[in-house]
Amino acid sequence: MKLTSERKRDVTFEFVVPLSPAAVAVVRTATRISGNGVLFPGMRTPKTPFSDSTISKLYRTAGFTGVHVPHGWRSTFSTIMNEIAAIENRVGDRDIIDLMLAHLPGDVESVYNRYAYLPRRRELALEWSEMLMEGAAPVDDLVREPARRSFGGAPRERRPKRP
């Protein structure tokens, strides 16, 4: 989440993220698989989320160095959704897309206008999700193993004790 340090410490700041049904399914399945309710459990400490550098490392390991970074999804979302808004003459979407990325206007409006635009944000989140998930199998169809006890994999089989 891209926020200033001040905003991250401000308990009155609540950032609401509307999720599409597909995103909710991913969150529910991932927390079930983790076995402890953590969405992205750490490898060393499964009861706490992994660090923000973990995904970057996975991208590098997969050969995406210099090609793509996790933060690039934010610019991809902004670019594609703003292009659609321009083509379809959705004038108000630009500000809502920025709001979805936690970008605040530089003027006094962000201090006074606290409306979250949730109905339109839900529609845009669903539209984005449908683009990303087009042709993909439902998340539950991708899970083959039973719920995991830790990030490291499925529970180990117990061997019978030798006499």
C-alpha positions in Angstrom: 0.0 0.0 0.0 1.5 3.3 -1.1 1.0 5.8 1.7 3.0 8.4 3.4 4.5 7.4 6.7 2.2 9.9 8.4 -0.9 8.3 6.8 0.3 4.8 7.8 0.4 5.8 11.5 -2.9 7.7 11.4 -5.5 5.5 13.0 -8.3 7.7 11.6 -7.2 6.9 8.0 -9.1 3.9 6.7 -8.3 2.7 3.3 -11.1 0.7 1.8 -10.4 -1.7 -1.0 -13.4 -3.1 -2.8 -12.7 -6.6 -4.1 -14.2 -8.5 -7.0 -15.8 -11.9 -6.4 -12.7 -13.5 -7.9 -10.4 -11.6 -5.6 -12.5 -12.6 -2.6 -12.2 -16.2 -3.7 -8.4 -15.9 -3.9 -8.2 -14.4 -0.4 -10.5 -17.0 1.1 -8.6 -19.9 -0.5 -5.1 -18.5 0.3 -6.0 -17.9 4.0 -7.5 -21.4 4.2 -4.4 -23.0 2.6 -2.1 -21.1 5.0 -3.8 -22.9 7.9 -3.5 -20.0 10.2 -5.6 -17.3 8.6 -2.7 -15.2 7.3 -3.1 -14.3 3.6 0.6 -14.3 2.7 2.4 -16.2 5.5 6.2 -15.8 5.9 8.4 -18.8 5.5 10.3 -18.3 8.8 7.3 -17.1 10.8 4.0 -18.4 9.2 1.9 -16.4 11.6 3.1 -13.1 10.2 2.9 -11.9 6.6 6.0 -12.2 4.4 8.0 -9.1 3.7 7.4 -6.7 0.8 10.7 -7.8 -0.8 9.6 -11.4 -1.1 7.6 -10.9 -4.3 10.4 -8.9 -5.8 12.7 -11.9 -5.1 10.2 -14.3 -6.7 10.1 -12.1 -9.8 13.9 -12.1 -10.0 14.1 -15.8 -9.5 11.5 -16.3 -12.3 13.7 -14.3 -14.7 11.7 -11.1 -14.7 14.7 -8.9 -13.7 14.5 -5.7 -15.8 11.2 -6.8 -17.3 8.6 -6.4 -14.5 8.4 -5.5 -10.9 5.5 -6.0 -8.5 4.9 -2.2 -8.3 4.4 -2.3 -12.0 0.9 -3.7 -11.5 -0.2 -0.4 -10.1 1.0 1.5 -13.3 -0.5 -1.3 -15.5 -3.9 -0.9 -13.7 -3.8 2.9 -14.0 -2.7 2.9 -17.7 -5.3 0.3 -18.8 -8.2 1.7 -16.8 -7.4 5.3 -17.8 -7.2 4.3 -21.5 -10.6 2.6 -21.3 -12.0 5.7 -19.5 -10.7 8.0 -22.2 -12.0 5.8 -25.1 -15.4 5.4 -23.5 -15.5 9.1 -22.4 -15.8 8.2 -18.7 -14.5 11.6 -17.5 -15.0 11.0 -13.7 -13.1 7.6 -13.7 -9.6 9.2 -13.7 -10.0 10.6 -10.2 -11.6 7.4 -9.0 -8.7 5.3 -10.5 -6.2 7.5 -8.6 -8.3 7.1 -5.4 -8.1 3.3 -5.9 -4.3 3.6 -5.9 -4.4 5.8 -2.8 -3.4 8.9 -4.7 -4.9 12.0 -3.2 -5.5 15.3 -4.9 -2.9 18.0 -4.0 -5.5 20.6 -3.1 -7.8 21.1 -0.1 -10.4 18.8 -1.6 -8.8 15.7 -0.1 -9.1 17.2 3.4 -12.8 17.9 3.1 -14.2 15.4 0.6 -14.1 12.0 2.3 -16.6 10.3 0.0 -15.1 6.9 -1.0 -17.0 6.5 -4.3 -17.4 2.8 -3.4 -20.2 2.0 -6.0 -18.0 3.1 -8.9 -14.8 1.6 -7.3 -16.6 -1.7 -7.1 -17.5 -1.5 -10.8 -14.0 -0.7 -11.8 -12.5 -3.5 -9.6 -14.9 -6.0 -11.2 -14.0 -4.8 -14.7 -10.3 -5.1 -13.9 -10.8 -8.5 -12.4 -12.7 -9.8 -15.4 -9.9 -8.7 -17.7 -7.3 -10.4 -15.5 -9.3 -13.6 -15.0 -10.6 -14.0 -18.6 -10.1 -17.7 -19.5 -8.7 -18.6 -16.1 -10.0 -21.5 -14.0 -11.8 -20.8 -10.7 -9.3 -20.5 -7.9 -10.6 -23.6 -6.1 -10.0 -25.7 -9.2 -6.3 -24.7 -9.0 -5.8 -26.1 -5.5 -5.0 -29.8 -5.4 -3.5 -30.3 -1.9 -5.2 -30.2 1.4 -5.0 -27.2 3.7 -1.3 -26.5 4.5 0.0 -26.0 8.0 2.7 -23.6 6.9 4.0 -21.8 3.9 6.5 -24.6 3.3 3.9 -27.1 1.9 1.3 -29.7 2.6 1.4 -31.5 6.0 4.0 -34.3 6.0 2.9 -37.9 6.1 3.7 -39.6 9.4 5.8 -42.8 9.1 4.9 -45.7 11.3 7.2 -46.1 14.2 9.7 -49.0 14.0 9.3 -51.7 16.7 
